[in-house]
Amino acid sequence: MRVANSSMYNRSGRSIVNVTHAITLLGWETVRNLIGAMRFVEQFARHSPGLRELMMFSLLTATHSRHIAAVLRYPRPEEAYVCGLFRNMGEVLTARYFSEEYAKVVVAMRDEQLPERVAGLQVLEFEMDSLARCLAASWNMPACIRTCLAGSEAAAETIEERVLASAANYGHDLTSGLYRYGRFEPERMKALVDCTGRKYLLPYADLKRIVDAATEDTRDTFHALQIPVAALHLDQQAKQAREVLASAVDPDRKLSLAEFDAVLQSAESQINGPNFDVTAFIEGLLHAMSAHAGFDNPIFALMNEDRSSIRGRLSGSPALSRKLESFRFVMTRMDVILAAVIDRKQDLWIDRRTDTRFESSRVLAAFNPQFAVVLPVVVDRVVAGFLYADHTAMPGLAEMRPRLEALRNLVAVAIAQMRLR
């Protein structure tokens, strides 16, 4: 409805007041493209709050590209909108899945005054635009998007493709100049290509109108996400990037795998000892997860007798003792993590940067981690409880998985031994 009432589509001066009218005005193809674009924004903005500003950069680029395509009389300006939205895909994906490396790129752009391409090569050893092109080809994205991701009109085969690519690239450069770098020099911009194949210099009056219209079209979205336009500036991005780097794993908190192995070995010999204390035993193992494996919030949750609920009983840190009581989950309520761990006895290694299947789980809501591990503890073929811990970054699975599985098995043997006694 907002798009249908925008200056791009509604030029009658009368408000569009129902969805049917909006769809009729826009056309099904336009609606399809816009919904696809909104899903793209929603996917990243919802699951990675730190990317909201970058997603708005993409949205502004898309809106600029659409208005520019209309000025060039490109017959399908919605295509320019989608191409503009994905024009920044390499940067979005890098920020989403390699946040620490991306933060270093942004800091290099700000502090060393490096162009985005040079900063990417320096930190990542590849161009973010190259990543986008490779993935677009691998994912078999539409040809028009792949052409625009090439960064120039040279890859275009037809005049229409050249017009579309020039609109998307100009829209990207316009957004960068206005909102990221705070300087824009129209005379240094690449010339656009019109529908006759000739170079086209965008008049200043049209340029101003396009910028104003894009600001109006995205105003509600900026407001809904609580993002001030100033947050798109490179200085603000660099500030956020430094915060990301500061919150990275403490270098002094390195994995002490040799010590962790020694704890596991010692624990194995304790189980059959004459003064075996199962509570102290499990607490010691949980403490080792934190002290030697770098995990936060290590908890053992135990199922109650009638199997109607499960709650945290033991932790590896005295600081967690107050949180144990709130770490309680009723089994009658459907929960994706509890269903996987309790019903299907699955080990879960959850990296929320790439895996969004468990976002609705109450278990993740307890600590809101970036990475979490949940391992069922099975005694006599029945799940007696589970081990939970989280981490600021994905630990090395090859090193950590067998060790935590061994720890979980020791907890199961200890509980079985306690029941025998």
C-alpha positions, 0 to 999 in steps of 0.5 A: 500500500505504501509503495502504491501510494508513493510518488513513483506510482500514484500520480492521481492525487487520490489515495489508494485505500485497498490492497486490490486497487494497489495490486491493480495499479502496480501489476502482479509482476511489480508486486512479485518483485517488491515482495522478493525484495522485502523478503531479502531485507527481512531475512537479514535485518531480522536475524542480524540487527547490526546489519540494519543500516547496511540493508537500508543502504541497499534499499536506498540504492534500489529506490534510486535505481528505480527512479533513474530507470524511469527517467531513462524510460526503461520499460520495467523500472521494478527490475532496476529496483531489484537489481539495485537492491542486490547491487550491494549483495557482496558487502551484505553477505560479507557483513552477515557471515564474516562480521569480524573481517567486514569490520576490519574492511570498514575500519580500513576504509575510514582510517586509511581512506581506502576505496571499498575494493582495495580495503576488501582485497587487503583484508579478505584477499578478494573483492566483495563484488566478486563474491556477489558475482560468483554466488549469483552465478552459482545460485542461478539468479536472473541474468539481469541481476548478474549483469548489474553485479558486474559493476559496469555496462560492459557485460551487457549484451543488449541496449536494454541491459546496458540501460538497466546496468547503468541505472543500478550502478549509478544508483549505487554510486549515488547512495554511496556519495550522499549517505556513506561518504557525505560528498557527491560530485555529479560531474565525476559520476559515470554517464548513464545510458539511455534507451537509444544506447547514447550517453545520458547526463542526468540533469540536476533538477531530475537528480534532486527530484530522484533523491527527494523521492527516494527519501520519501519512499524509504522514510517509513522503513527508516522510521520503523527500523529506528535508523537515522539517515546519519547512521549510514555515514562511513564514520558511524559504520566505522564506529559500529565496526570497532564495537564489533571488533572489541566484542570479539573473543578475548585473545587472552581467553584461548582454548586450553585443550590440553587442560580440558583433555586432562579434566576429562581423563581425570573425571573418567577415573572418578566415577567409580571412586568410593566418595563419588559425588555426582553433583560436584562431578557435573559442576566440575565438568561444566566449569571446565567447559567455561575455563578451558573450552571458552564457553559461556553459560554452561548449564545442565538441565534435568527432566522432572519425574513426570517429564512435564518440564525440564529446568536448569539444575547445575551450572559451571559458575556461581554467577549462573546460580540465580539464572538456573530457576528461570532456565525452565521449560514446560514440555507441553508447549511446542519448542523446536529445540526441545523437540529436536533434543528431547524427542529426537535425541539430536545434538544441536550446534547452532550458529545463528549467523547462518541457521535461523531454524531455531529463532522461535525457541525459548531456550535461545531466548534465555541468553540470546547467544550468537552460537549455542550447543545443546546436547541430550543426556541419554540414560537407559535410552531415555533423555534425562536432560541436556547440556547447554552452553553458548559462545561468542563465536563458532568454536572449531567443531573438529576440535570441540565436537568430540570433546563435548560429546565425551563430556556429555557421555561422562554426565550420562554415565555419572547419572546412571551410576548414581541411580545404581547406588 
